[in-house]
């Protein structure tokens, strides 16, 4: 299953966190509707392949590209798949 994601820099801890949400939700709408705090670092799409998260693509609505290697590593670290 493919999902979307954004990576934000947490405003207090200054660490990057990845937030996943359904593919049918627009990146910019998610950012506005859920009042996401922190600077948006990257955004794109995510899928699971052989038990690993793989990030790719970009968000047209936010005008932000993904960082495939860094974002994939962050997702796998955050969700315990290393």
Secondary structure, DSSP 4 states (H G I P E B T S, - for coil): --EEEEEEE-TTT--EEEEEEETTS-HHHHHHHTT--SEEEEEEEEEEETTEEEEE-EETTTTEE--HHHHHHHHHHHTT--
